[in-house]
Amino acid sequence: MIVLRHINVFLVQYCQFLRNPLWLKLKIFFWKCWIFLIVRKLKLVTALKLNKTAFLTVVYPIDEEVLESFLCSLEDQTYKLFDVVVVNDGHATFDKVIKLHSNLNIREISGQNNFSKNREIGINFCVDEQYDNIVFGDCDDYFQNNRVEVLLQYIGDFDVVVNDLDLFNKDGPILSKYISTRLSNGDNIYYEFIVDKNIFGFSNTALSLSDFSKIEIPAEAFPPDWYFFKRLLKDGKKAVFTNLTTTFYRQHDNNLLGLNHNGDKYLLWLEEDDEN
């Protein structure tokens, strides 16, 4: 009888609590938050599905383990509705690589043995094929698994998105959040900022192709990424930086914190003049 009496008291108090206006307001508030998050996610997914996205890279003869790391990081992306457009500059057995990664929709085109022209070929192919967005990435780097998703979230409001870099070499990590030493998440980037310096690379950027025409990058352009993005900003394109995702940016023995290049690879640097 005592136990039943305690149960009865508890039920009465619990019913009174549920009828409490404060509890009802809290319950309504949490339901509204939950519904808002669901609707927001559905809108994002719908918007992304309506866009045609290319992940653009250039491949060349390279250590297979390095290339495997690159492709596996694409397979692990949280957002997967993109094609991998590959400009092949001399990788003789890339057809075998495609078979090993059949879950990626890889589209292969031929390169020209010039890294400026290879980028031009890839970008113009994406324009011709009516892609809406390009996410750039070098085949000797790899990427945080949310990179494509995060960059596409910004593309709706900006023409160019640049993400952070985590530097590493064969011995391990060197420096994380490299660009965050200069910029904060969400900072707009203007032409004046990159007149004498560069943070835009073909491995940490994304580009909207809305109202975008085919381009030409001179074979002698040095370096082609700075040349390309500098002109976009000079023409009024809007750019933003985010550190909500990163590119794991491989450093070779001859390009650590300097101007030397290895294949398509450059690090950040300061330009001494504005000749271009």
N, C-alpha and C positions, 0 to 999 in steps of 0.2 A: 504493500500500500504506500509506503514512504517513497519507493522508487517511482511509482505511478504519479504520485503527487508532484515530485520534482520534474518529471517529464511534462506534466500538464502545465506547470509554472513556466518551464522553458518555452513550450509552444506558444503560450499566451504572450510572453515577452518577445519572442521572435516575430509573431504576427504584428505586434505593436511597432516593432522596429521597421518591418517592411512597409508599414503605413506611414512611417515618419517622412515628412516632406523632404527633409535633407537627403535621405536615402534615395527617394524617388528622383530627385534632381541629379544626384551622383550617377544613378543608373542610366538616366537619359543622356547625361553628358558622355559617359563611356561608350554608350551605343552610337552616339553621333560621331565620336572620334573613330570608332571602328569602321563605320560606314564610310566616313570621309577617306580613310586610308585605302579601303577596298576600291572605291570609285577612282581615286587618284591612280592606283596601280593599274586598274583596267584602262583608264585613259592613256596612260603611258604605254602600255603594251599595244593598244590599238594604234596609237600614233606611230610606234616603231614598226609595226607590221606593215603599215601603209608605205613605208620608206624602203627603198632598195639600196642596200649598203654593200660596198666593196671594201675588203681589207686588202690593201695594195702593198706588194713587196717586190723586190728584185732578188733572184737567186743566182748564184755563181758557184763554181767549184769550192766546196766548203766542207769542213769536218762534219760527218754525218750525225754525230752526237749533238753538235751545236744546232744543226738544222732540225733534228728531232725535238730538241728542247723548245725551239720556236713553234713548231707545229703542234706539239702537245699543249702549249699554253693557249693556242687558238681553240683547240678542242675543249679546253676547260673553261672557256668563257661562259659567264652566266647568261649572256644574250647570244643566241646562236644563229639568228636569221641574217647571215651575211655570206657573200661569196668571197673566196680567196683568189684574188687576181694576181697571178705570178708572171712577171717579166723574166724570162729565162735567158740569162747571159752566160751560156757555156756549161751549164750543169747537164752532163751527158746522160745521166741515168735518172732524171727527174720523173720519168714515167713510172718507175718502180716506187718512187716516193709517193706518188699520187695513189697508187694501189694500196699502199700501207695505211693511208689516211683517207679511205673512201668515205668516211663520215663527214669530211669537209668537202664542200662544193668548190673544187679547185679549177680555175680557168687559166690555162697556160698560153702565153703569147711570147713571141721571139723578141730578144733584145738586140742592141747594136754595139756592144762592147765599149760603151761610154756611159758612165753613171749619170751624167746629166740627161743625156738622150733617153736612157732607160726610164727615168722618172717621167719625162715628157711623154714617151710612148704609153706608159701605164695610165697616166692621168687622162690623156686624150682617148684611150680605149674606154675608160669609164664614162667619159662624156658621150662618146658615140653610142655606148650601150645603155645610156639614159639612167645611170645610177644617180641616186639622190645625194649620197654621202660617200666620202672616202675616209677610211681610217688607215693611216700609214704605219708601217712597221718594218724594221730591218730583219733579215732572216738570221742574223747572228745574235739577236736579242730575244728576250721573252717578256711576258706581260702579266701584270696582276689580273686575276680572273674576272674582275669587274670592269676592265678597261673599256671594252666596246660599249657596254651598257652606259657607263658614266659619260663617255664622250658624246654619245648620241642624245643624252638628256640635255646637254648644253647646245647642241647643234641647232635646235629649234629657235634659239634666241641669238646665236652668234654664227658668223661665217667660218671662223677658225677657232679650234680649241687646242690648247697645248697643255700636256700633262707633265707631271713631275718625273724625275729620273732618279733611279737608284744605281749608282755606279758600282761595277764589280769587274774583276779580272779572273785569271785562272787560279789565283790563290784565295779568292773569296771576296766578300763585300769590301768596298772602299769607302763609300759615302752614300747615305740615304737622304732622300728629299733634297736633292742638290739645288733645284731651282727655288725651293722654298726659302733658301738663304737670301734670295733677292725679292721674291714676290709672295703675296698671301693668296690663299684660295679665293677665287672669284674676282681677282684683279683684272680689270680691262687692260689690254696691251695696245698701245698706239704706235704709229709709224715712228714717232720721235724716239721711242724707247729702243727700237732696233736699228736706228741709223748707224750706231757705232758698236752694237753688240748683238749677239744672236742667242735665242733660247729655242728656236724652232728647228726641229730636225725631222727627217722622214722616218722617225721611229717613235715620236712622242706627240704627234699631231693628228687632227681630224679636220676635214674640210667639207663644207656644204657645197654641192654643185648647183644649187638653185641660182638661176641666171648666170651660169658660168659657161664660158666659151672655151674652145680648144686653145691650148697655149703653146708657146715655144720657149724652150730653155736652151740657150746657146751651149754648144759642146764645151766651150772653154769657161763657162760660168763657174766661178770659184767663190764659195762652195755653192752648189745648186740649191740647197734648201734655203739658205739665207737669201739668195738671189730671188727665189720664187716667192717666199712669204713676205719679204720686204716689199715687193711690188704689189702684192695683194693689199697690204695695209696702206700703202701709198695711194692705191686706188679707192680707198675708203672702206675696205672690208673690216668687219668688227671681229676682234679676237679677245679671248679670255683665257686665263690660266686656272687650272684646277690641280690640287694635290690630293683629291679624293681617290686617285688611282695613279699608277706609276708604270714606267717602262724600266725593266732591268737592263741597263745599257752597258754592253760589254766593252771593256777597254783593252786594247791591244798594247803590246810593249812599246810601240812607236807612236801612240797617240794619247798617252796619259797627260792630261792637262796641257795640251799643246795644239799646234796647228797641223801636225802631221796627220795623214789619213791612211786608212787601210781599207781598200775597196771603197765602199760607200760611206765609211765611218769618219765622223768629225766630232770633236767635243766642243764645248762652248768656248768662245774666244771674244776678244775685243778687236774691232776693226779700227785702224788708225785714221782712215779717211772715208769719204762718201763718194767714191768714184762711180758707183753703179746707180 
